[in-house]
Amino acid sequence: MLGIINGIVTALGMATFLGIVWWAWSTHRAEANRQAAMLPFALPEEYQNDKNTGESNE
């Protein structure tokens, strides 16, 4: 009986994982994925203003 429950839980976990992978790589998520990939390169608003005027807070 424990083996059947273990198999069901494993199958549900695998189905959940595959569903998340399918959702993350689907074509309607392409733009959101591109924007998320660019987040590490985004500058804070206050730093962009200082950079444009040549001023520094240092």
MOPAC internal coordinates of N, CA, C and O (Angstrom, degrees):
PM7 1SCF
backbone

  N    0.0000 0     0.00 0     0.00 0    0    0    0
  C    1.4554 1     0.00 0     0.00 0    1    0    0
  C    1.5330 1   110.95 1     0.00 0    2    1    0
  O    1.2310 1   121.08 1   139.27 1    3    2    1
  N    1.3340 1   115.54 1   -40.73 1    3    2    1
  C    1.4631 1   119.50 1  -179.46 1    5    3    2
  C    1.5259 1   111.12 1   -64.67 1    6    5    3
  O    1.2310 1   120.09 1   146.49 1    7    6    5
  N    1.3287 1   117.43 1   -33.51 1    7    6    5
  C    1.4579 1   121.51 1   178.48 1    9    7    6
  C    1.5215 1   112.07 1   -65.65 1   10    9    7
  O    1.2310 1   120.40 1   143.46 1   11   10    9
  N    1.3355 1   116.83 1   -36.54 1   11   10    9
  C    1.4717 1   121.31 1   178.77 1   13   11   10
  C    1.5305 1   109.74 1   -67.00 1   14   13   11
  O    1.2310 1   120.71 1   134.78 1   15   14   13
  N    1.3209 1   116.25 1   -45.22 1   15   14   13
  C    1.4667 1   120.49 1   178.81 1   17   15   14
  C    1.5233 1   110.32 1   -62.88 1   18   17   15
  O    1.2310 1   120.54 1   137.76 1   19   18   17
  N    1.3250 1   116.58 1   -42.24 1   19   18   17
  C    1.4599 1   121.05 1   178.21 1   21   19   18
  C    1.5286 1   110.90 1   -61.18 1   22   21   19
  O    1.2310 1   119.97 1   138.39 1   23   22   21
  N    1.3208 1   117.66 1   -41.61 1   23   22   21
  C    1.4583 1   121.91 1   178.25 1   25   23   22
  C    1.5186 1   112.56 1   -65.24 1   26   25   23
  O    1.2310 1   120.35 1   139.32 1   27   26   25
  N    1.3291 1   116.94 1   -40.68 1   27   26   25
  C    1.4701 1   121.31 1   178.95 1   29   27   26
  C    1.5230 1   110.62 1   -65.34 1   30   29   27
  O    1.2310 1   120.45 1   134.88 1   31   30   29
  N    1.3213 1   116.74 1   -45.12 1   31   30   29
  C    1.4653 1   120.37 1   179.27 1   33   31   30
  C    1.5299 1   110.60 1   -63.72 1   34   33   31
  O    1.2310 1   120.20 1   140.07 1   35   34   33
  N    1.3172 1   117.21 1   -39.93 1   35   34   33
  C    1.4614 1   120.88 1   177.85 1   37   35   34
  C    1.5241 1   110.43 1   -63.77 1   38   37   35
  O    1.2310 1   120.00 1   135.55 1   39   38   37
  N    1.3212 1   117.60 1   -44.45 1   39   38   37
  C    1.4635 1   121.32 1   179.24 1   41   39   38
  C    1.5245 1   111.38 1   -63.59 1   42   41   39
  O    1.2310 1   119.96 1   139.17 1   43   42   41
  N    1.3314 1   117.69 1   -40.83 1   43   42   41
  C    1.4641 1   120.78 1   177.17 1   45   43   42
  C    1.5331 1   111.38 1   -64.79 1   46   45   43
  O    1.2310 1   120.67 1   138.94 1   47   46   45
  N    1.3095 1   116.33 1   -41.06 1   47   46   45
  C    1.4705 1   119.85 1   177.76 1   49   47   46
  C    1.5158 1   112.09 1   -63.98 1   50   49   47
  O    1.2310 1   120.65 1   138.46 1   51   50   49
  N    1.3320 1   116.35 1   -41.54 1   51   50   49
  C    1.4610 1   120.27 1   178.59 1   53   51   50
  C    1.5275 1   110.99 1   -66.44 1   54   53   51
  O    1.2310 1   120.39 1   139.23 1   55   54   53
  N    1.3289 1   116.86 1   -40.77 1   55   54   53
  C    1.4630 1   120.69 1   178.51 1   57   55   54
  C    1.5303 1   110.76 1   -64.03 1   58   57   55
  O    1.2310 1   120.32 1   139.61 1   59   58   57
  N    1.3233 1   117.00 1   -40.39 1   59   58   57
  C    1.4592 1   120.70 1   177.58 1   61   59   58
  C    1.5204 1   110.94 1   -63.75 1   62   61   59
  O    1.2310 1   120.35 1   134.41 1   63   62   61
  N    1.3137 1   116.93 1   -45.59 1   63   62   61
  C    1.4645 1   121.25 1   178.72 1   65   63   62
  C    1.5186 1   111.10 1   -60.49 1   66   65   63
  O    1.2310 1   120.07 1   132.64 1   67   66   65
  N    1.3232 1   117.48 1   -47.36 1   67   66   65
  C    1.4601 1   120.66 1  -179.79 1   69   67   66
  C    1.5269 1   111.56 1   -65.24 1   70   69   67
  O    1.2310 1   120.06 1   145.66 1   71   70   69
  N    1.3189 1   117.48 1   -34.34 1   71   70   69
  C    1.4677 1   120.88 1   175.52 1   73   71   70
  C    1.5166 1   111.93 1   -64.34 1   74   73   71
  O    1.2310 1   120.03 1   138.20 1   75   74   73
  N    1.3138 1   117.56 1   -41.80 1   75   74   73
  C    1.4613 1   121.31 1   178.78 1   77   75   74
  C    1.5302 1   110.34 1   -66.06 1   78   77   75
  O    1.2310 1   120.38 1   137.75 1   79   78   77
  N    1.3288 1   116.88 1   -42.25 1   79   78   77
  C    1.4670 1   120.41 1   178.21 1   81   79   78
  C    1.5231 1   109.81 1   -63.20 1   82   81   79
  O    1.2310 1   119.80 1   135.77 1   83   82   81
  N    1.3166 1   117.98 1   -44.23 1   83   82   81
  C    1.4616 1   121.74 1   178.83 1   85   83   82
  C    1.5217 1   110.96 1   -60.16 1   86   85   83
  O    1.2310 1   120.16 1   135.73 1   87   86   85
  N    1.3346 1   117.31 1   -44.27 1   87   86   85
  C    1.4624 1   122.32 1   179.63 1   89   87   86
  C    1.5243 1   111.12 1   -64.17 1   90   89   87
  O    1.2310 1   120.15 1   135.55 1   91   90   89
  N    1.3370 1   117.32 1   -44.45 1   91   90   89
  C    1.4575 1   121.03 1  -176.27 1   93   91   90
  C    1.5216 1   112.32 1   -67.11 1   94   93   91
  O    1.2310 1   119.54 1   146.18 1   95   94   93
  N    1.3204 1   118.48 1   -33.82 1   95   94   93
  C    1.4628 1   122.20 1  -177.63 1   97   95   94
  C    1.5133 1   113.21 1   -98.48 1   98   97   95
  O    1.2310 1   119.27 1  -172.66 1   99   98   97
  N    1.3287 1   118.99 1     7.34 1   99   98   97
  C    1.4574 1   120.58 1  -179.09 1  101   99   98
  C    1.5277 1   109.94 1   -70.92 1  102  101   99
  O    1.2310 1   120.49 1   -22.76 1  103  102  101
  N    1.3214 1   116.68 1   157.24 1  103  102  101
  C    1.4688 1   121.41 1  -173.96 1  105  103  102
  C    1.5217 1   112.60 1   -67.69 1  106  105  103
  O    1.2310 1   119.06 1   150.22 1  107  106  105
  N    1.3188 1   119.39 1   -29.78 1  107  106  105
  C    1.4655 1   119.32 1  -179.86 1  109  107  106
  C    1.5312 1   112.61 1   -73.53 1  110  109  107
  O    1.2310 1   119.51 1   171.73 1  111  110  109
  N    1.3302 1   118.53 1    -8.27 1  111  110  109
  C    1.4668 1   122.21 1   176.82 1  113  111  110
  C    1.5327 1   112.08 1   -97.68 1  114  113  111
  O    1.2310 1   119.40 1  -179.67 1  115  114  113
  N    1.3212 1   118.74 1     0.33 1  115  114  113
  C    1.4619 1   121.96 1  -173.45 1  117  115  114
  C    1.5294 1   111.84 1   -59.30 1  118  117  115
  O    1.2310 1   119.69 1   134.77 1  119  118  117
  N    1.3122 1   118.20 1   -45.23 1  119  118  117
  C    1.4672 1   120.86 1  -178.37 1  121  119  118
  C    1.5318 1   110.86 1   -67.25 1  122  121  119
  O    1.2310 1   119.98 1   137.67 1  123  122  121
  N    1.3173 1   117.64 1   -42.33 1  123  122  121
  C    1.4659 1   120.76 1   178.18 1  125  123  122
  C    1.5282 1   110.83 1   -63.93 1  126  125  123
  O    1.2310 1   120.21 1   142.05 1  127  126  125
  N    1.3293 1   117.21 1   -37.95 1  127  126  125
  C    1.4663 1   120.76 1   177.72 1  129  127  126
  C    1.5205 1   110.91 1   -66.42 1  130  129  127
  O    1.2310 1   119.98 1   140.71 1  131  130  129
  N    1.3505 1   117.65 1   -39.29 1  131  130  129
  C    1.4561 1   121.02 1   178.72 1  133  131  130
  C    1.5324 1   110.52 1   -64.42 1  134  133  131
  O    1.2310 1   120.53 1   136.30 1  135  134  133
  N    1.3215 1   116.59 1   -43.70 1  135  134  133
  C    1.4631 1   120.19 1   178.83 1  137  135  134
  C    1.5275 1   111.07 1   -64.45 1  138  137  135
  O    1.2310 1   120.10 1   138.97 1  139  138  137
  N    1.3090 1   117.41 1   -41.03 1  139  138  137
  C    1.4692 1   120.70 1   178.99 1  141  139  138
  C    1.5252 1   111.08 1   -65.77 1  142  141  139
  O    1.2310 1   120.17 1   145.89 1  143  142  141
  N    1.3268 1   117.29 1   -34.11 1  143  142  141
  C    1.4584 1   120.66 1   178.79 1  145  143  142
  C    1.5234 1   111.54 1   -68.00 1  146  145  143
  O    1.2310 1   119.69 1   153.71 1  147  146  145
  N    1.3278 1   118.20 1   -26.29 1  147  146  145
  C    1.4613 1   121.74 1  -178.68 1  149  147  146
  C    1.5296 1   112.66 1   -88.38 1  150  149  147
  O    1.2310 1   119.25 1   171.49 1  151  150  149
  N    1.3218 1   119.05 1    -8.51 1  151  150  149
  C    1.4700 1   121.72 1  -177.71 1  153  151  150
  C    1.5325 1   114.16 1   -57.36 1  154  153  151
  O    1.2310 1   118.33 1   140.72 1  155  154  153
  N    1.3235 1   120.78 1   -39.28 1  155  154  153
  C    1.4682 1   118.43 1   179.73 1  157  155  154
  C    1.5257 1   113.52 1   -63.86 1  158  157  155
  O    1.2310 1   120.10 1   160.11 1  159  158  157
  N    1.3179 1   117.42 1   -19.89 1  159  158  157
  C    1.4567 1   120.85 1  -178.70 1  161  159  158
  C    1.5201 1   113.21 1   -96.10 1  162  161  159
  O    1.2310 1   120.15 1   176.19 1  163  162  161
  N    1.3163 1   117.33 1    -3.81 1  163  162  161
  C    1.4588 1   121.30 1  -179.30 1  165  163  162
  C    1.5306 1   109.66 1   -75.15 1  166  165  163
  O    1.2310 1   121.25 1   -43.69 1  167  166  165
  N    1.3210 1   115.21 1   136.31 1  167  166  165
  C    1.4601 1   120.51 1   178.04 1  169  167  166
  C    1.5175 1   109.43 1   -94.35 1  170  169  167
  O    1.2310 1   120.09 1   -33.55 1  171  170  169
  N    1.3306 1   117.43 1   146.45 1  171  170  169
  C    1.4615 1   119.03 1   174.38 1  173  171  170
  C    1.5250 1   110.06 1   -62.35 1  174  173  171
  O    1.2310 1   120.44 1   -28.17 1  175  174  173
  N    1.3090 1   116.77 1   151.83 1  175  174  173
  C    1.4641 1   122.46 1  -176.65 1  177  175  174
  C    1.5261 1   112.20 1   -57.27 1  178  177  175
  O    1.2310 1   119.60 1   136.96 1  179  178  177
  N    1.3234 1   118.38 1   -43.04 1  179  178  177
  C    1.4598 1   120.36 1  -177.35 1  181  179  178
  C    1.5331 1   111.85 1   -68.00 1  182  181  179
  O    1.2310 1   119.83 1   148.94 1  183  182  181
  N    1.3162 1   117.92 1   -31.06 1  183  182  181
  C    1.4609 1   120.52 1   178.59 1  185  183  182
  C    1.5230 1   110.50 1   -71.95 1  186  185  183
  O    1.2310 1   119.85 1   143.56 1  187  186  185
  N    1.3257 1   117.89 1   -36.44 1  187  186  185
  C    1.4578 1   120.88 1   178.20 1  189  187  186
  C    1.5262 1   110.51 1   -64.29 1  190  189  187
  O    1.2310 1   120.17 1   140.44 1  191  190  189
  N    1.3323 1   117.28 1   -39.56 1  191  190  189
  C    1.4603 1   120.11 1   178.75 1  193  191  190
  C    1.5245 1   111.11 1   -64.17 1  194  193  191
  O    1.2310 1   119.76 1   136.49 1  195  194  193
  N    1.3354 1   118.06 1   -43.51 1  195  194  193
  C    1.4710 1   121.51 1   178.29 1  197  195  194
  C    1.5119 1   111.53 1   -64.16 1  198  197  195
  O    1.2310 1   120.27 1   141.21 1  199  198  197
  N    1.3021 1   117.08 1   -38.79 1  199  198  197
  C    1.4573 1   121.14 1  -177.90 1  201  199  198
  C    1.5353 1   110.28 1   -67.82 1  202  201  199
  O    1.2310 1   120.18 1   143.22 1  203  202  201
  N    1.3402 1   117.26 1   -36.78 1  203  202  201
  C    1.4549 1   120.55 1  -179.78 1  205  203  202
  C    1.5227 1   112.26 1   -69.41 1  206  205  203
  O    1.2310 1   119.40 1   146.55 1  207  206  205
  N    1.3267 1   118.74 1   -33.45 1  207  206  205
  C    1.4707 1   121.31 1  -177.99 1  209  207  206
  C    1.5171 1   112.15 1   -93.72 1  210  209  207
  O    1.2310 1   119.68 1   172.30 1  211  210  209
  N    1.3045 1   118.22 1    -7.70 1  211  210  209
  C    1.4531 1   121.03 1   179.55 1  213  211  210
  C    1.5094 1   113.86 1    82.64 1  214  213  211
  O    1.2310 1   119.70 1  -173.93 1  215  214  213
  N    1.3325 1   118.17 1     6.07 1  215  214  213
  C    1.4583 1   121.37 1  -179.70 1  217  215  214
  C    1.5127 1   110.05 1   -87.44 1  218  217  215
  O    1.2310 1   120.94 1   -17.40 1  219  218  217
  N    1.3158 1   115.80 1   162.60 1  219  218  217
  C    1.4414 1   121.03 1   177.70 1  221  219  218
  C    1.5123 1   109.64 1  -140.43 1  222  221  219
  O    1.2310 1   120.15 1   -30.88 1  223  222  221
  N    1.3166 1   117.32 1   149.12 1  223  222  221
  C    1.4647 1   122.12 1   179.22 1  225  223  222
  C    1.5130 1   111.08 1   -91.05 1  226  225  223
  O    1.2310 1   119.50 1  -176.78 1  227  226  225
  N    1.3067 1   118.57 1     3.22 1  227  226  225
  C    1.4645 1   121.20 1  -176.14 1  229  227  226
  C    1.5001 1   111.61 1   -80.89 1  230  229  227
  O    1.2310 1   120.10 1   180.00 1  231  230  229

